[in-house]
Amino acid sequence: MSETHFGFATVPLEEKQRRVDDVFRTVARRYDLMNDLMSGGLHRAWKNALVTAIDPPKNDRQFELIDVAGGTGDIAFRVIEAGGTGTRATVVDVNEDMLAVGRERAAERALDDVVSFATGNAEALPATDRSYDACSIAFGIRNVPRIERALAEAFRVLKLGGRFLCLEFSSVDVPGLDALYELYSFNLIPALGRAVVGEAEPYRYLVESIRRFPKPEPFAAMLRAAGFRRVSYQRMSGGIVALHSGWRL
């Protein structure tokens, strides 16, 4: 039986997705609020950098984004607002609770005609080959049981000349800040989750999953192995997060 990691625990491969689903079912309604509290609002700047890199055209030229594991619609809405009248976004998420939040928000913003939502797994995207100009995933890739399959799927659905962009927590590379960040992550974030969401365990998992995720250079090697070219990454906020990029050429 194949195994993978759920935080620091070793679990059967098929078990990880179920456990991840349980985590996000618990936090769905408070997900964006907790992002604000945990990052001190920095996640907004990180996501702005992602949207700038996606760079949707400002005119009526057709531009199709697929945002993976983006159930609440946060990235998709930002891209639509940054782009012109030809910009469209499809949000794919495996978790129905997160998608429900996204659909409600799209309706509230009158964006349900330009942002669509689909239930789907990052390892088997519900999309045809070479159908998107950009593929993004923000703070979701580390929750995928088989990251290599997700990268292969992102490559598959991109048009020639399309770009993959992944925003993910990384390893702090500033001396002194790393120890402080470790203390904050393992002690304050679970306590914050207990206070706001009512449970600490989902946030303990999220912190552990960050620590297990590959550092920027090994992850860049995974992108190259999936077929991406002109692979690069940009560390932000002292290495707390990294923005990874690769092109289908």
C-alpha positions in Angstrom: 0.0 0.0 0.0 1.4 3.4 -1.0 1.9 5.9 1.8 2.3 9.7 2.0 2.3 12.4 4.7 -0.5 14.2 6.4 1.4 16.8 8.3 4.1 14.9 10.2 2.1 11.7 10.2 2.5 8.9 7.7 -0.8 7.8 6.3 -2.0 5.6 3.4 -2.1 7.5 0.1 -5.8 7.3 -0.3 -6.3 8.5 3.3 -4.6 11.9 2.8 -7.3 13.4 0.5 -10.0 12.5 3.0 -8.2 14.0 5.9 -7.4 17.2 3.9 -11.1 17.4 2.9 -12.0 17.3 6.6 -9.6 20.1 7.4 -11.0 22.4 4.8 -14.6 21.5 5.6 -13.9 22.6 9.1 -12.3 26.0 8.2 -14.2 26.9 5.0 -16.4 29.7 6.4 -13.5 31.4 8.2 -10.7 30.6 5.7 -10.0 34.1 4.4 -10.4 35.7 7.9 -7.9 33.2 9.3 -5.5 34.0 6.4 -5.7 37.7 7.4 -5.1 37.0 11.0 -2.3 34.4 10.5 -0.3 36.5 8.0 -1.1 40.0 9.5 -2.7 40.8 6.1 0.5 39.9 4.2 -1.3 37.3 2.2 -3.0 40.1 0.2 0.3 41.4 -1.0 1.5 37.8 -1.9 -1.7 37.3 -3.9 -1.3 40.6 -5.6 2.1 39.5 -6.7 0.6 36.3 -8.1 -2.1 38.3 -10.0 0.5 40.6 -11.4 2.5 37.6 -12.7 -0.7 36.1 -14.3 -1.0 39.5 -16.0 -4.4 39.1 -17.6 -4.9 41.4 -20.7 -6.6 44.7 -20.0 -8.5 44.7 -23.3 -11.2 42.3 -24.7 -8.7 39.6 -25.8 -9.8 36.2 -24.6 -7.9 35.0 -21.6 -8.7 31.8 -19.7 -7.4 31.1 -16.2 -7.9 27.8 -14.3 -7.3 28.3 -10.6 -6.8 25.0 -8.8 -7.7 24.5 -5.1 -9.1 28.0 -5.1 -12.6 27.2 -3.8 -13.4 30.5 -2.1 -12.7 32.3 -5.4 -10.2 34.8 -3.9 -7.6 34.5 -6.7 -10.2 34.2 -9.5 -12.0 37.4 -8.4 -8.7 39.3 -8.3 -7.7 38.2 -11.8 -11.1 39.1 -13.2 -10.8 42.6 -11.6 -7.3 43.0 -13.0 -8.2 41.9 -16.5 -10.3 43.2 -19.3 -13.7 42.1 -20.7 -12.2 39.0 -22.3 -10.9 37.5 -19.0 -12.6 34.4 -17.6 -11.7 32.1 -14.7 -12.6 28.6 -13.8 -12.1 27.6 -10.2 -11.5 23.9 -9.5 -11.5 22.5 -5.9 -12.1 19.1 -4.5 -13.9 20.4 -1.4 -17.6 21.3 -1.9 -17.7 23.4 1.3 -15.0 25.7 -0.1 -16.8 25.8 -3.5 -20.1 26.8 -1.9 -18.4 29.8 -0.3 -16.9 30.8 -3.7 -20.2 30.5 -5.5 -22.0 32.7 -2.9 -19.3 35.3 -3.2 -19.3 35.3 -7.0 -23.1 35.9 -6.9 -22.7 38.7 -4.4 -20.1 40.3 -6.7 -22.2 39.7 -9.8 -19.2 37.8 -11.3 -21.0 34.4 -11.7 -21.1 35.0 -15.5 -17.3 35.2 -15.8 -16.2 32.9 -12.9 -17.3 29.3 -13.0 -16.8 26.7 -10.3 -16.1 23.0 -10.8 -15.6 20.1 -8.4 -12.3 18.4 -9.3 -9.1 17.0 -8.1 -5.7 18.6 -8.9 -4.5 15.2 -10.0 -7.2 14.8 -12.6 -8.4 18.3 -13.7 -11.9 18.4 -15.4 -10.5 20.2 -18.4 -9.4 19.4 -22.0 -5.8 19.5 -23.2 -4.3 22.9 -24.0 -7.4 24.9 -23.0 -6.1 27.6 -20.6 -3.7 30.5 -20.9 -2.7 30.3 -17.2 -3.0 27.9 -14.4 -2.6 29.0 -10.8 -2.6 27.4 -7.4 -2.3 29.4 -4.2 -1.4 27.7 -0.9 -2.9 24.4 -2.2 -0.1 22.3 -3.8 1.2 21.0 -0.5 -2.1 19.4 0.3 -2.1 17.3 -2.9 -1.2 13.6 -2.2 0.8 13.3 -5.5 2.3 16.6 -6.4 4.0 15.2 -9.5 0.5 14.3 -10.9 -0.9 17.7 -10.2 2.0 19.4 -12.0 1.6 17.0 -15.0 -2.1 18.0 -15.1 -1.3 21.7 -14.9 1.0 21.2 -17.9 -1.6 19.2 -19.8 -4.3 21.8 -19.6 -2.1 24.8 -20.5 -2.0 26.1 -24.1 1.4 26.4 -25.7 2.9 29.6 -24.3 0.7 29.2 -21.2 2.1 29.9 -17.7 1.8 27.9 -14.4 2.1 30.0 -11.2 2.2 28.5 -7.8 2.1 30.5 -4.6 3.2 28.5 -1.6 4.7 28.7 1.9 8.4 28.1 1.9 11.4 28.1 4.2 12.5 31.3 6.0 16.0 32.2 4.9 16.7 35.1 7.3 18.8 34.2 10.4 16.8 34.8 13.6 13.5 35.2 11.7 13.5 31.4 11.2 13.4 30.6 14.9 10.8 33.3 15.6 8.6 32.0 12.7 8.9 28.5 14.0 7.7 29.6 17.5 4.8 31.6 16.0 3.8 28.7 13.7 3.6 25.9 16.1 2.3 27.8 19.1 0.3 30.8 18.1 -1.4 29.7 14.9 -3.1 26.6 16.4 -4.2 28.7 19.3 -5.6 31.3 16.9 -7.5 28.5 15.1 -9.0 27.4 18.3 -10.1 30.9 19.2 -11.6 31.8 15.7 -12.7 28.5 14.2 -13.1 26.5 17.4 -10.5 23.9 16.6 -6.7 23.9 16.7 -6.0 20.6 14.9 -6.7 21.8 11.3 -4.2 24.6 11.8 -1.6 22.3 13.4 -1.9 20.2 10.2 -1.5 23.2 8.0 1.7 24.3 9.8 3.1 20.7 9.7 2.3 20.5 5.9 4.3 23.7 5.3 7.4 22.2 7.0 7.2 19.1 4.8 6.8 20.9 1.5 10.0 21.0 -0.7 12.2 24.0 -0.6 12.2 26.3 -3.6 15.0 24.6 -5.6 13.8 21.0 -5.3 10.3 22.2 -6.2 11.7 24.0 -9.2 13.3 20.7 -10.2 9.8 19.1 -10.0 8.4 21.7 -12.4 11.2 21.0 -14.9 10.6 17.3 -14.6 6.9 17.9 -15.4 8.0 19.6 -18.7 7.9 23.3 -17.7 10.5 25.6 -19.1 11.9 29.0 -18.0 11.3 27.8 -14.4 11.9 30.4 -11.7 10.9 31.4 -8.2 10.7 34.5 -6.2 11.0 34.4 -2.4 8.9 37.0 -0.5 8.8 38.2 3.1 12.1 36.7 4.1 11.3 33.4 2.5 8.0 32.8 4.3 6.4 32.3 0.8 7.7 31.7 -2.7 6.1 32.4 -6.0 7.0 29.6 -8.5 6.7 30.0 -12.3 7.0 27.7 -15.3 5.9 28.0 -18.9 4.6 25.4 -21.4 6.8 26.1 -24.4 
